[in-house]
């Protein structure tokens, strides 16, 4: 078995500390990238939900517009009937 000289021990300890520091940093980086992946997924889901809600809102607005047109048409028909009835009542 070979004994190490004091300066070799110091170098080995420094190298070990550096190795641990890099491993720690790597673990933190991996955790950060996992967090950013999770955040990216949440953003994508939020964007999909926003698009779905926007489409739903557009459909509801189109449906409301159609209902308004139908109601307006029904009112015009009713007014035409009333005018027709008045004309018949006014004729001798």
Helices and strands as residue ranges (DSSP letters): H 6-90
